[in-house]
């Protein structure tokens, strides 16, 4: 489990992701502290397992499923990535519950400055947008952010200067692909409340405010 609070920006050393899977190597400093083989580290929000540590380098296996769901397949040598170690049992929970299991990707469609923050707007597929709510949480490339506006398959987040400096988001320009992970709570509620006879491939949600109140969620 992760929190969406990025610990450092790593540098891609090599990305041999051919034939539907492969290996990713990154340079890091902070996340290496206490790191050992088999540990989990979120790379751009994707939970990956450490398979090799050498000097200031970490290597990860990347599966075909991960490449289908995320933007890791687009990485190349020299790219910067967000890194976060799995949450320790006695750690501070500063963001929200992030599993590192990416739901899919979105596209940065615009950015503009508003006061001391930058407003980023993203487009997202319906399969992801259906779980978004205003003031709800979403992980973008592993960064825990709050949705400030929502219009159909488009949503916006406000990013403060600290987050712009400590993550890769500040360097993103319109057209960039980002990893998106929905808030886990929304998906669990839907799973529990959808009729059992519903076709899982063609889900039609019956959720409304009255139903949520009836089951104690609102």
Helices and strands as residue ranges (DSSP letters): E 8-16, E 22-27, G 30-32, E 40-43, E 46-54, E 57-62, H 64-69, G 72-74, E 80-85, E 104-114, E 117-124, H 126-129, E 137-140, E 143-151, E 154-159, H 161-166, G 169-171, E 177-182, H 184-193, H 209-214
